[in-house]
Amino acid sequence: MDPQHTGDLFKHLEKQNGLLKEAHKTMSQELQKLMVEEQMMMHKLYELMVTHRKNNKEMKKTQNVLEGKETVEEASSLAIVPTGDEEH
């Protein structure tokens, strides 16, 4: 390697190293933001699924009452038992 270009090459590599470090920092920050956003979205999805499951149970009770398979008293006396996988 030509010694007169060694200094220029070293400066170029230092500059590239600085740019790569900055890119790494920026990407790490963005990844952290995305991970937090994913966690929040998963929590909202879980809440939505719990609500949907409860609504389905109520809809089935109503449908049974309308079809005469169950009386209103029977449907209202049935307690919704927690499945154990709900967080509160």
TORLO-242876 format. One record per residue (C-alpha): residue in three letters; z, y, x; chain. Coordinates in steps of 0.1 Angstrom, whole numbers, plus 5000, padded with zeros to 4 digits. Each point is the difference from the previous one (the first is absolute). Layout:
REM TORLO-242876
bake:pz:py:px:doba
ALA:Z:Y:X:A
...
END
This chain:
REM TORLO-242876
bake:pz:py:px:doba
MET:5000:5000:5000:A
ASP:4991:5034:5012:A
PRO:5033:5019:5010:A
GLN:4987:5034:4989:A
HIS:4997:4987:4964:A
THR:5034:4983:5000:A
GLY:5018:5032:4990:A
ASP:4976:5007:4971:A
LEU:5003:4964:4988:A
PHE:5038:5002:5002:A
LYS:5001:5032:4979:A
HIS:4976:4985:4975:A
LEU:5022:4969:4997:A
GLU:5032:5021:4996:A
LYS:4982:5020:4972:A
GLN:4990:4968:4983:A
ASN:5035:4986:5003:A
GLY:5014:5031:4983:A
LEU:4975:4998:4972:A
LEU:5008:4963:4995:A
LYS:5037:5007:4999:A
GLU:4995:5027:4974:A
ALA:4978:4977:4979:A
HIS:5026:4973:5002:A
LYS:5027:5024:4989:A
THR:4979:5012:4971:A
MET:4991:4965:4989:A
SER:5036:4988:5002:A
GLN:5011:5029:4978:A
GLU:4972:4993:4975:A
LEU:5009:4963:5000:A
GLN:5037:5009:4992:A
LYS:4989:5022:4971:A
LEU:4978:4972:4986:A
MET:5028:4974:5003:A
VAL:5024:5023:4981:A
GLU:4973:5006:4974:A
GLU:4994:4962:4997:A
GLN:5037:4994:4995:A
MET:5002:5026:4973:A
MET:4969:4986:4982:A
MET:5014:4964:5002:A
HIS:5032:5012:4984:A
LYS:4981:5017:4972:A
LEU:4979:4969:4995:A
TYR:5032:4979:4997:A
GLU:5014:5024:4974:A
LEU:4967:4999:4981:A
MET:5000:4961:5000:A
VAL:5036:4999:4988:A
THR:4992:5024:4971:A
HIS:4968:4980:4992:A
ARG:5020:4968:4999:A
LYS:5026:5015:4976:A
ASN:4972:5014:4978:A
ASN:4983:4966:4998:A
LYS:5033:4984:4989:A
GLU:5004:5026:4973:A
MET:4964:4996:4989:A
LYS:5004:4962:4997:A
LYS:5032:5005:4979:A
THR:4981:5024:4977:A
GLN:4971:4977:4998:A
ASN:5022:4970:4991:A
VAL:5017:5021:4973:A
LEU:4966:5010:4986:A
GLU:4988:4964:5000:A
GLY:5032:4989:4983:A
LYS:5011:4978:5029:A
GLU:5031:5021:5004:A
THR:5021:5023:4978:A
VAL:5008:5036:5009:A
GLU:5037:4990:5005:A
GLU:4991:4971:5023:A
ALA:4977:5023:5021:A
SER:5026:5027:5003:A
SER:5028:4976:5008:A
LEU:4982:4985:5029:A
ALA:5015:5014:5032:A
ILE:4977:5008:5029:A
VAL:5016:4981:5028:A
PRO:4993:5014:5035:A
THR:4980:4977:5022:A
GLY:5019:5009:5031:A
ASP:4970:5014:5018:A
GLU:5003:5035:4985:A
GLU:5015:5027:5023:A
HIS:5023:5027:4985:A
END
